[in-house]
Amino acid sequence: MRKPRDFDAELKALGDKARDLKSRKVQQLGELVIATGADALSADELAGALIVLAETKEAGKREAWAKRGAAFFQSRTRRPIPAAERHTSGAPAQPGGAQPASGRKGAA
């Protein structure tokens, strides 16, 4: 005879695993922001830049960003890119429409 499954325990274990994965993802994203030097940006600037990146449909730009990201991860030093070399791919860091919906400065 088979042992009955404890669905409650399995669901709890899956929930714990999902929570751990989400926590690890958030931590890794924070580490990536710091490693790239993007922590020098304000929360509004960073959010605006990420929105522009997420909304971009041009394959050429996305490919160039992917290559640059791969090069970053393959580099041994992982030092921040100097400000003079940033934003060379054409996407502005602060587009006019990237203000938070609330309109308040520093809302994060």
Backbone as XML, in Angstrom:
<?xml version="1.0"?>
<chain id="A" units="angstrom">
  <residue number="1" name="MET">
    <atom name="N" x="0.838" y="-1.178" z="0.000"/>
    <atom name="CA" x="0.000" y="0.000" z="0.000"/>
    <atom name="C" x="0.890" y="1.252" z="0.000"/>
  </residue>
  <residue number="2" name="ARG">
    <atom name="N" x="0.479" y="2.237" z="-0.757"/>
    <atom name="CA" x="1.245" y="3.479" z="-0.868"/>
    <atom name="C" x="1.003" y="4.392" z="0.317"/>
  </residue>
  <residue number="3" name="LYS">
    <atom name="N" x="2.031" y="5.126" z="0.611"/>
    <atom name="CA" x="1.935" y="6.117" z="1.686"/>
    <atom name="C" x="1.189" y="7.341" z="1.147"/>
  </residue>
  <residue number="4" name="PRO">
    <atom name="N" x="0.203" y="7.842" z="1.854"/>
    <atom name="CA" x="-0.523" y="9.030" z="1.364"/>
    <atom name="C" x="0.391" y="10.262" z="1.340"/>
  </residue>
  <residue number="5" name="ARG">
    <atom name="N" x="0.150" y="11.103" z="0.340"/>
    <atom name="CA" x="0.956" y="12.324" z="0.193"/>
    <atom name="C" x="0.430" y="13.410" z="1.117"/>
  </residue>
  <residue number="6" name="ASP">
    <atom name="N" x="1.358" y="14.162" z="1.639"/>
    <atom name="CA" x="1.006" y="15.294" z="2.503"/>
    <atom name="C" x="1.048" y="16.558" z="1.641"/>
  </residue>
  <residue number="7" name="PHE">
    <atom name="N" x="-0.092" y="16.876" z="1.020"/>
    <atom name="CA" x="-0.151" y="18.004" z="0.102"/>
    <atom name="C" x="0.144" y="19.330" z="0.793"/>
  </residue>
  <residue number="8" name="ASP">
    <atom name="N" x="-0.294" y="19.474" z="2.017"/>
    <atom name="CA" x="-0.034" y="20.719" z="2.750"/>
    <atom name="C" x="1.461" y="20.941" z="2.935"/>
  </residue>
  <residue number="9" name="ALA">
    <atom name="N" x="2.177" y="19.890" z="3.296"/>
    <atom name="CA" x="3.626" y="20.008" z="3.485"/>
    <atom name="C" x="4.323" y="20.301" z="2.162"/>
  </residue>
  <residue number="10" name="GLU">
    <atom name="N" x="3.856" y="19.658" z="1.082"/>
    <atom name="CA" x="4.451" y="19.900" z="-0.232"/>
    <atom name="C" x="4.206" y="21.336" z="-0.685"/>
  </residue>
  <residue number="11" name="LEU">
    <atom name="N" x="2.991" y="21.844" z="-0.472"/>
    <atom name="CA" x="2.684" y="23.227" z="-0.839"/>
    <atom name="C" x="3.512" y="24.210" z="-0.028"/>
  </residue>
  <residue number="12" name="LYS">
    <atom name="N" x="3.685" y="23.930" z="1.251"/>
    <atom name="CA" x="4.500" y="24.798" z="2.096"/>
    <atom name="C" x="5.950" y="24.793" z="1.618"/>
  </residue>
  <residue number="13" name="ALA">
    <atom name="N" x="6.470" y="23.608" z="1.275"/>
    <atom name="CA" x="7.850" y="23.507" z="0.789"/>
    <atom name="C" x="8.018" y="24.273" z="-0.522"/>
  </residue>
  <residue number="14" name="LEU">
    <atom name="N" x="7.038" y="24.161" z="-1.420"/>
    <atom name="CA" x="7.100" y="24.901" z="-2.684"/>
    <atom name="C" x="7.029" y="26.406" z="-2.449"/>
  </residue>
  <residue number="15" name="GLY">
    <atom name="N" x="6.179" y="26.820" z="-1.529"/>
    <atom name="CA" x="6.079" y="28.245" z="-1.194"/>
    <atom name="C" x="7.375" y="28.780" z="-0.618"/>
  </residue>
  <residue number="16" name="ASP">
    <atom name="N" x="7.993" y="27.994" z="0.257"/>
    <atom name="CA" x="9.281" y="28.399" z="0.836"/>
    <atom name="C" x="10.352" y="28.512" z="-0.241"/>
  </residue>
  <residue number="17" name="LYS">
    <atom name="N" x="10.352" y="27.547" z="-1.163"/>
    <atom name="CA" x="11.343" y="27.561" z="-2.245"/>
    <atom name="C" x="11.134" y="28.784" z="-3.143"/>
  </residue>
  <residue number="18" name="ALA">
    <atom name="N" x="9.884" y="29.089" z="-3.474"/>
    <atom name="CA" x="9.582" y="30.256" z="-4.309"/>
    <atom name="C" x="10.005" y="31.544" z="-3.615"/>
  </residue>
  <residue number="19" name="ARG">
    <atom name="N" x="9.766" y="31.641" z="-2.316"/>
    <atom name="CA" x="10.159" y="32.823" z="-1.548"/>
    <atom name="C" x="11.684" y="32.978" z="-1.537"/>
  </residue>
  <residue number="20" name="ASP">
    <atom name="N" x="12.397" y="31.859" z="-1.366"/>
    <atom name="CA" x="13.860" y="31.896" z="-1.375"/>
    <atom name="C" x="14.397" y="32.326" z="-2.740"/>
  </residue>
  <residue number="21" name="LEU">
    <atom name="N" x="13.788" y="31.802" z="-3.815"/>
    <atom name="CA" x="14.220" y="32.173" z="-5.165"/>
    <atom name="C" x="13.992" y="33.657" z="-5.430"/>
  </residue>
  <residue number="22" name="LYS">
    <atom name="N" x="12.846" y="34.174" z="-5.000"/>
    <atom name="CA" x="12.551" y="35.595" z="-5.193"/>
    <atom name="C" x="13.528" y="36.455" z="-4.406"/>
  </residue>
  <residue number="23" name="SER">
    <atom name="N" x="13.819" y="36.058" z="-3.190"/>
    <atom name="CA" x="14.765" y="36.796" z="-2.352"/>
    <atom name="C" x="16.153" y="36.811" z="-2.985"/>
  </residue>
  <residue number="24" name="ARG">
    <atom name="N" x="16.565" y="35.661" z="-3.513"/>
    <atom name="CA" x="17.882" y="35.577" z="-4.154"/>
    <atom name="C" x="17.924" y="36.442" z="-5.419"/>
  </residue>
  <residue number="25" name="LYS">
    <atom name="N" x="16.832" y="36.451" z="-6.179"/>
    <atom name="CA" x="16.763" y="37.267" z="-7.389"/>
    <atom name="C" x="16.895" y="38.750" z="-7.049"/>
  </residue>
  <residue number="26" name="VAL">
    <atom name="N" x="16.187" y="39.194" z="-6.019"/>
    <atom name="CA" x="16.248" y="40.598" z="-5.600"/>
    <atom name="C" x="17.666" y="40.957" z="-5.167"/>
  </residue>
  <residue number="27" name="GLN">
    <atom name="N" x="18.302" y="40.076" z="-4.403"/>
    <atom name="CA" x="19.670" y="40.339" z="-3.951"/>
    <atom name="C" x="20.630" y="40.412" z="-5.136"/>
  </residue>
  <residue number="28" name="GLN">
    <atom name="N" x="20.495" y="39.500" z="-6.092"/>
    <atom name="CA" x="21.378" y="39.497" z="-7.252"/>
    <atom name="C" x="21.175" y="40.741" z="-8.109"/>
  </residue>
  <residue number="29" name="LEU">
    <atom name="N" x="19.929" y="41.206" z="-8.234"/>
    <atom name="CA" x="19.686" y="42.439" z="-8.984"/>
    <atom name="C" x="20.350" y="43.629" z="-8.295"/>
  </residue>
  <residue number="30" name="GLY">
    <atom name="N" x="20.267" y="43.679" z="-6.975"/>
    <atom name="CA" x="20.941" y="44.741" z="-6.229"/>
    <atom name="C" x="22.445" y="44.692" z="-6.413"/>
  </residue>
  <residue number="31" name="GLU">
    <atom name="N" x="23.011" y="43.491" z="-6.379"/>
    <atom name="CA" x="24.449" y="43.339" z="-6.582"/>
    <atom name="C" x="24.850" y="43.768" z="-7.991"/>
  </residue>
  <residue number="32" name="LEU">
    <atom name="N" x="23.994" y="43.468" z="-8.974"/>
    <atom name="CA" x="24.268" y="43.865" z="-10.352"/>
    <atom name="C" x="24.248" y="45.383" z="-10.496"/>
  </residue>
  <residue number="33" name="VAL">
    <atom name="N" x="23.286" y="46.033" z="-9.867"/>
    <atom name="CA" x="23.211" y="47.498" z="-9.911"/>
    <atom name="C" x="24.496" y="48.099" z="-9.344"/>
  </residue>
  <residue number="34" name="ILE">
    <atom name="N" x="24.961" y="47.564" z="-8.234"/>
    <atom name="CA" x="26.182" y="48.070" z="-7.609"/>
    <atom name="C" x="27.398" y="47.776" z="-8.475"/>
  </residue>
  <residue number="35" name="ALA">
    <atom name="N" x="27.496" y="46.546" z="-9.002"/>
    <atom name="CA" x="28.659" y="46.149" z="-9.797"/>
    <atom name="C" x="28.798" y="46.972" z="-11.072"/>
  </residue>
  <residue number="36" name="THR">
    <atom name="N" x="27.675" y="47.390" z="-11.654"/>
    <atom name="CA" x="27.733" y="48.171" z="-12.891"/>
    <atom name="C" x="27.945" y="49.656" z="-12.644"/>
  </residue>
  <residue number="37" name="GLY">
    <atom name="N" x="27.876" y="50.066" z="-11.393"/>
    <atom name="CA" x="28.026" y="51.483" z="-11.078"/>
    <atom name="C" x="26.719" y="52.250" z="-11.169"/>
  </residue>
  <residue number="38" name="ALA">
    <atom name="N" x="25.619" y="51.553" z="-11.436"/>
    <atom name="CA" x="24.323" y="52.212" z="-11.568"/>
    <atom name="C" x="23.764" y="52.659" z="-10.227"/>
  </residue>
  <residue number="39" name="ASP">
    <atom name="N" x="24.412" y="52.271" z="-9.138"/>
    <atom name="CA" x="23.941" y="52.722" z="-7.827"/>
    <atom name="C" x="24.216" y="54.202" z="-7.616"/>
  </residue>
  <residue number="40" name="ALA">
    <atom name="N" x="25.003" y="54.810" z="-8.507"/>
    <atom name="CA" x="25.256" y="56.247" z="-8.435"/>
    <atom name="C" x="24.062" y="57.047" z="-8.966"/>
  </residue>
  <residue number="41" name="LEU">
    <atom name="N" x="23.151" y="56.384" z="-9.670"/>
    <atom name="CA" x="21.961" y="57.047" z="-10.196"/>
    <atom name="C" x="20.901" y="57.138" z="-9.104"/>
  </residue>
  <residue number="42" name="SER">
    <atom name="N" x="20.019" y="58.115" z="-9.247"/>
    <atom name="CA" x="18.887" y="58.182" z="-8.316"/>
    <atom name="C" x="17.913" y="57.062" z="-8.679"/>
  </residue>
  <residue number="43" name="ALA">
    <atom name="N" x="17.011" y="56.757" z="-7.778"/>
    <atom name="CA" x="16.018" y="55.714" z="-8.044"/>
    <atom name="C" x="15.162" y="56.083" z="-9.253"/>
  </residue>
  <residue number="44" name="ASP">
    <atom name="N" x="14.830" y="57.371" z="-9.398"/>
    <atom name="CA" x="14.032" y="57.813" z="-10.541"/>
    <atom name="C" x="14.791" y="57.626" z="-11.851"/>
  </residue>
  <residue number="45" name="GLU">
    <atom name="N" x="16.078" y="57.984" z="-11.851"/>
    <atom name="CA" x="16.891" y="57.825" z="-13.059"/>
    <atom name="C" x="17.016" y="56.355" z="-13.442"/>
  </residue>
  <residue number="46" name="LEU">
    <atom name="N" x="17.293" y="55.517" z="-12.471"/>
    <atom name="CA" x="17.449" y="54.091" z="-12.742"/>
    <atom name="C" x="16.139" y="53.489" z="-13.243"/>
  </residue>
  <residue number="47" name="ALA">
    <atom name="N" x="15.039" y="53.843" z="-12.606"/>
    <atom name="CA" x="13.736" y="53.336" z="-13.042"/>
    <atom name="C" x="13.428" y="53.802" z="-14.461"/>
  </residue>
  <residue number="48" name="GLY">
    <atom name="N" x="13.699" y="55.058" z="-14.764"/>
    <atom name="CA" x="13.454" y="55.576" z="-16.109"/>
    <atom name="C" x="14.277" y="54.857" z="-17.159"/>
  </residue>
  <residue number="49" name="ALA">
    <atom name="N" x="15.544" y="54.631" z="-16.856"/>
    <atom name="CA" x="16.413" y="53.925" z="-17.800"/>
    <atom name="C" x="15.932" y="52.491" z="-18.012"/>
  </residue>
  <residue number="50" name="LEU">
    <atom name="N" x="15.529" y="51.830" z="-16.953"/>
    <atom name="CA" x="15.047" y="50.455" z="-17.077"/>
    <atom name="C" x="13.741" y="50.389" z="-17.860"/>
  </residue>
  <residue number="51" name="ILE">
    <atom name="N" x="12.882" y="51.382" z="-17.676"/>
    <atom name="CA" x="11.631" y="51.423" z="-18.436"/>
    <atom name="C" x="11.925" y="51.562" z="-19.921"/>
  </residue>
  <residue number="52" name="VAL">
    <atom name="N" x="12.851" y="52.451" z="-20.270"/>
    <atom name="CA" x="13.222" y="52.631" z="-21.676"/>
    <atom name="C" x="13.773" y="51.326" z="-22.239"/>
  </residue>
  <residue number="53" name="LEU">
    <atom name="N" x="14.621" y="50.658" z="-21.481"/>
    <atom name="CA" x="15.186" y="49.386" z="-21.937"/>
    <atom name="C" x="14.091" y="48.350" z="-22.158"/>
  </residue>
  <residue number="54" name="ALA">
    <atom name="N" x="13.170" y="48.253" z="-21.226"/>
    <atom name="CA" x="12.104" y="47.255" z="-21.325"/>
    <atom name="C" x="11.161" y="47.545" z="-22.488"/>
  </residue>
  <residue number="55" name="GLU">
    <atom name="N" x="10.968" y="48.827" z="-22.814"/>
    <atom name="CA" x="10.049" y="49.201" z="-23.891"/>
    <atom name="C" x="10.692" y="49.155" z="-25.269"/>
  </residue>
  <residue number="56" name="THR">
    <atom name="N" x="12.009" y="49.063" z="-25.338"/>
    <atom name="CA" x="12.706" y="49.081" z="-26.621"/>
    <atom name="C" x="12.448" y="47.788" z="-27.384"/>
  </residue>
  <residue number="57" name="LYS">
    <atom name="N" x="12.000" y="47.934" z="-28.618"/>
    <atom name="CA" x="11.708" y="46.774" z="-29.462"/>
    <atom name="C" x="12.757" y="46.597" z="-30.562"/>
  </residue>
  <residue number="58" name="GLU">
    <atom name="N" x="13.646" y="47.577" z="-30.737"/>
    <atom name="CA" x="14.638" y="47.509" z="-31.809"/>
    <atom name="C" x="15.648" y="46.407" z="-31.526"/>
  </residue>
  <residue number="59" name="ALA">
    <atom name="N" x="15.688" y="45.427" z="-32.421"/>
    <atom name="CA" x="16.557" y="44.263" z="-32.227"/>
    <atom name="C" x="18.032" y="44.661" z="-32.201"/>
  </residue>
  <residue number="60" name="GLY">
    <atom name="N" x="18.414" y="45.632" z="-33.015"/>
    <atom name="CA" x="19.813" y="46.056" z="-33.063"/>
    <atom name="C" x="20.299" y="46.609" z="-31.736"/>
  </residue>
  <residue number="61" name="LYS">
    <atom name="N" x="19.483" y="47.450" z="-31.129"/>
    <atom name="CA" x="19.854" y="48.019" z="-29.828"/>
    <atom name="C" x="19.926" y="46.931" z="-28.762"/>
  </residue>
  <residue number="62" name="ARG">
    <atom name="N" x="18.930" y="46.049" z="-28.771"/>
    <atom name="CA" x="18.901" y="44.988" z="-27.763"/>
    <atom name="C" x="20.105" y="44.060" z="-27.924"/>
  </residue>
  <residue number="63" name="GLU">
    <atom name="N" x="20.488" y="43.779" z="-29.166"/>
    <atom name="CA" x="21.670" y="42.948" z="-29.415"/>
    <atom name="C" x="22.936" y="43.618" z="-28.904"/>
  </residue>
  <residue number="64" name="ALA">
    <atom name="N" x="23.062" y="44.909" z="-29.162"/>
    <atom name="CA" x="24.243" y="45.649" z="-28.701"/>
    <atom name="C" x="24.309" y="45.650" z="-27.177"/>
  </residue>
  <residue number="65" name="TRP">
    <atom name="N" x="23.170" y="45.829" z="-26.529"/>
    <atom name="CA" x="23.146" y="45.814" z="-25.058"/>
    <atom name="C" x="23.514" y="44.430" z="-24.531"/>
  </residue>
  <residue number="66" name="ALA">
    <atom name="N" x="23.007" y="43.390" z="-25.214"/>
    <atom name="CA" x="23.306" y="42.020" z="-24.783"/>
    <atom name="C" x="24.800" y="41.727" z="-24.914"/>
  </residue>
  <residue number="67" name="LYS">
    <atom name="N" x="25.412" y="42.190" z="-26.004"/>
    <atom name="CA" x="26.855" y="41.979" z="-26.189"/>
    <atom name="C" x="27.644" y="42.709" z="-25.113"/>
  </residue>
  <residue number="68" name="ARG">
    <atom name="N" x="27.232" y="43.920" z="-24.835"/>
    <atom name="CA" x="27.932" y="44.697" z="-23.804"/>
    <atom name="C" x="27.772" y="44.049" z="-22.428"/>
  </residue>
  <residue number="69" name="GLY">
    <atom name="N" x="26.597" y="43.527" z="-22.149"/>
    <atom name="CA" x="26.368" y="42.832" z="-20.889"/>
    <atom name="C" x="27.189" y="41.558" z="-20.789"/>
  </residue>
  <residue number="70" name="ALA">
    <atom name="N" x="27.254" y="40.810" z="-21.883"/>
    <atom name="CA" x="28.059" y="39.586" z="-21.877"/>
    <atom name="C" x="29.526" y="39.915" z="-21.659"/>
  </residue>
  <residue number="71" name="ALA">
    <atom name="N" x="29.993" y="40.986" z="-22.291"/>
    <atom name="CA" x="31.389" y="41.398" z="-22.101"/>
    <atom name="C" x="31.638" y="41.799" z="-20.652"/>
  </residue>
  <residue number="72" name="PHE">
    <atom name="N" x="30.660" y="42.439" z="-20.040"/>
    <atom name="CA" x="30.793" y="42.827" z="-18.634"/>
    <atom name="C" x="30.969" y="41.592" z="-17.758"/>
  </residue>
  <residue number="73" name="PHE">
    <atom name="N" x="30.140" y="40.584" z="-17.984"/>
    <atom name="CA" x="30.213" y="39.385" z="-17.154"/>
    <atom name="C" x="31.475" y="38.574" z="-17.416"/>
  </residue>
  <residue number="74" name="GLN">
    <atom name="N" x="32.028" y="38.688" z="-18.623"/>
    <atom name="CA" x="33.243" y="37.942" z="-18.939"/>
    <atom name="C" x="34.500" y="38.656" z="-18.478"/>
  </residue>
  <residue number="75" name="SER">
    <atom name="N" x="34.388" y="39.945" z="-18.200"/>
    <atom name="CA" x="35.572" y="40.684" z="-17.758"/>
    <atom name="C" x="35.966" y="40.234" z="-16.364"/>
  </residue>
  <residue number="76" name="ARG">
    <atom name="N" x="37.227" y="40.312" z="-16.071"/>
    <atom name="CA" x="37.712" y="39.865" z="-14.760"/>
    <atom name="C" x="37.604" y="40.968" z="-13.722"/>
  </residue>
  <residue number="77" name="THR">
    <atom name="N" x="37.730" y="42.218" z="-14.144"/>
    <atom name="CA" x="37.761" y="43.314" z="-13.178"/>
    <atom name="C" x="36.375" y="43.738" z="-12.740"/>
  </residue>
  <residue number="78" name="ARG">
    <atom name="N" x="35.407" y="43.685" z="-13.638"/>
    <atom name="CA" x="34.032" y="44.114" z="-13.348"/>
    <atom name="C" x="33.992" y="45.490" z="-12.706"/>
  </residue>
  <residue number="79" name="ARG">
    <atom name="N" x="34.735" y="46.401" z="-13.285"/>
    <atom name="CA" x="34.740" y="47.765" z="-12.765"/>
    <atom name="C" x="33.653" y="48.553" z="-13.481"/>
  </residue>
  <residue number="80" name="PRO">
    <atom name="N" x="33.118" y="49.596" z="-12.839"/>
    <atom name="CA" x="32.084" y="50.409" z="-13.473"/>
    <atom name="C" x="32.624" y="51.099" z="-14.727"/>
  </residue>
  <residue number="81" name="ILE">
    <atom name="N" x="31.756" y="51.292" z="-15.679"/>
    <atom name="CA" x="32.117" y="51.979" z="-16.905"/>
    <atom name="C" x="32.203" y="53.467" z="-16.609"/>
  </residue>
  <residue number="82" name="PRO">
    <atom name="N" x="33.292" y="54.132" z="-17.046"/>
    <atom name="CA" x="33.402" y="55.574" z="-16.811"/>
    <atom name="C" x="32.208" y="56.318" z="-17.416"/>
  </residue>
  <residue number="83" name="ALA">
    <atom name="N" x="31.816" y="57.406" z="-16.791"/>
    <atom name="CA" x="30.643" y="58.167" z="-17.225"/>
    <atom name="C" x="30.755" y="58.604" z="-18.678"/>
  </residue>
  <residue number="84" name="ALA">
    <atom name="N" x="31.957" y="58.910" z="-19.137"/>
    <atom name="CA" x="32.152" y="59.365" z="-20.512"/>
    <atom name="C" x="31.790" y="58.279" z="-21.522"/>
  </residue>
  <residue number="85" name="GLU">
    <atom name="N" x="31.857" y="57.013" z="-21.120"/>
    <atom name="CA" x="31.575" y="55.915" z="-22.034"/>
    <atom name="C" x="30.144" y="55.405" z="-21.922"/>
  </residue>
  <residue number="86" name="ARG">
    <atom name="N" x="29.392" y="55.877" z="-20.959"/>
    <atom name="CA" x="28.021" y="55.409" z="-20.770"/>
    <atom name="C" x="27.097" y="56.022" z="-21.806"/>
  </residue>
  <residue number="87" name="HIS">
    <atom name="N" x="25.977" y="55.384" z="-22.016"/>
    <atom name="CA" x="24.907" y="55.875" z="-22.889"/>
    <atom name="C" x="25.352" y="56.016" z="-24.337"/>
  </residue>
  <residue number="88" name="THR">
    <atom name="N" x="26.277" y="55.192" z="-24.782"/>
    <atom name="CA" x="26.734" y="55.272" z="-26.163"/>
    <atom name="C" x="25.816" y="54.527" z="-27.111"/>
  </residue>
  <residue number="89" name="SER">
    <atom name="N" x="24.852" y="53.761" z="-26.590"/>
    <atom name="CA" x="23.984" y="52.974" z="-27.452"/>
    <atom name="C" x="22.754" y="53.749" z="-27.917"/>
  </residue>
  <residue number="90" name="GLY">
    <atom name="N" x="22.624" y="55.000" z="-27.508"/>
    <atom name="CA" x="21.555" y="55.837" z="-28.017"/>
    <atom name="C" x="20.365" y="56.008" z="-27.096"/>
  </residue>
  <residue number="91" name="ALA">
    <atom name="N" x="20.222" y="55.214" z="-26.058"/>
    <atom name="CA" x="19.074" y="55.344" z="-25.162"/>
    <atom name="C" x="19.372" y="56.372" z="-24.086"/>
  </residue>
  <residue number="92" name="PRO">
    <atom name="N" x="18.550" y="57.419" z="-23.974"/>
    <atom name="CA" x="18.795" y="58.413" z="-22.932"/>
    <atom name="C" x="18.490" y="57.845" z="-21.557"/>
  </residue>
  <residue number="93" name="ALA">
    <atom name="N" x="19.232" y="58.285" z="-20.567"/>
    <atom name="CA" x="19.033" y="57.791" z="-19.210"/>
    <atom name="C" x="17.778" y="58.374" z="-18.588"/>
  </residue>
  <residue number="94" name="GLN">
    <atom name="N" x="17.406" y="59.608" z="-18.986"/>
    <atom name="CA" x="16.243" y="60.263" z="-18.406"/>
    <atom name="C" x="15.296" y="60.730" z="-19.503"/>
  </residue>
  <residue number="95" name="PRO">
    <atom name="N" x="14.515" y="59.831" z="-20.073"/>
    <atom name="CA" x="13.558" y="60.279" z="-21.070"/>
    <atom name="C" x="12.468" y="61.105" z="-20.407"/>
  </residue>
  <residue number="96" name="GLY">
    <atom name="N" x="11.857" y="61.996" z="-21.179"/>
    <atom name="CA" x="10.853" y="62.886" z="-20.623"/>
    <atom name="C" x="9.672" y="62.168" z="-20.009"/>
  </residue>
  <residue number="97" name="GLY">
    <atom name="N" x="9.303" y="60.999" z="-20.522"/>
    <atom name="CA" x="8.139" y="60.303" z="-20.010"/>
    <atom name="C" x="8.433" y="59.320" z="-18.898"/>
  </residue>
  <residue number="98" name="ALA">
    <atom name="N" x="9.596" y="59.356" z="-18.310"/>
    <atom name="CA" x="9.945" y="58.354" z="-17.305"/>
    <atom name="C" x="9.700" y="58.828" z="-15.881"/>
  </residue>
  <residue number="99" name="GLN">
    <atom name="N" x="8.923" y="59.899" z="-15.701"/>
    <atom name="CA" x="8.620" y="60.371" z="-14.359"/>
    <atom name="C" x="7.665" y="59.396" z="-13.691"/>
  </residue>
  <residue number="100" name="PRO">
    <atom name="N" x="7.772" y="59.211" z="-12.389"/>
    <atom name="CA" x="6.834" y="58.340" z="-11.692"/>
    <atom name="C" x="5.416" y="58.884" z="-11.809"/>
  </residue>
  <residue number="101" name="ALA">
    <atom name="N" x="4.435" y="57.997" z="-11.774"/>
    <atom name="CA" x="3.043" y="58.394" z="-11.940"/>
    <atom name="C" x="2.608" y="59.385" z="-10.873"/>
  </residue>
  <residue number="102" name="SER">
    <atom name="N" x="3.192" y="59.296" z="-9.689"/>
    <atom name="CA" x="2.805" y="60.195" z="-8.609"/>
    <atom name="C" x="3.339" y="61.601" z="-8.823"/>
  </residue>
  <residue number="103" name="GLY">
    <atom name="N" x="4.377" y="61.741" z="-9.653"/>
    <atom name="CA" x="4.944" y="63.049" z="-9.918"/>
    <atom name="C" x="5.859" y="63.555" z="-8.831"/>
  </residue>
  <residue number="104" name="ARG">
    <atom name="N" x="6.005" y="62.823" z="-7.736"/>
    <atom name="CA" x="6.865" y="63.261" z="-6.636"/>
    <atom name="C" x="8.302" y="62.872" z="-6.919"/>
  </residue>
  <residue number="105" name="LYS">
    <atom name="N" x="9.215" y="63.725" z="-6.510"/>
    <atom name="CA" x="10.635" y="63.411" z="-6.642"/>
    <atom name="C" x="11.049" y="62.510" z="-5.497"/>
  </residue>
  <residue number="106" name="GLY">
    <atom name="N" x="11.907" y="61.534" z="-5.803"/>
    <atom name="CA" x="12.455" y="60.667" z="-4.778"/>
    <atom name="C" x="11.497" y="59.603" z="-4.282"/>
  </residue>
  <residue number="107" name="ALA">
    <atom name="N" x="10.340" y="59.463" z="-4.901"/>
    <atom name="CA" x="9.406" y="58.426" z="-4.466"/>
    <atom name="C" x="9.906" y="57.090" z="-4.965"/>
  </residue>
  <residue number="108" name="ALA">
    <atom name="N" x="10.208" y="56.194" z="-4.047"/>
    <atom name="CA" x="10.693" y="54.888" z="-4.476"/>
    <atom name="C" x="10.115" y="53.798" z="-3.626"/>
  </residue>
</chain>
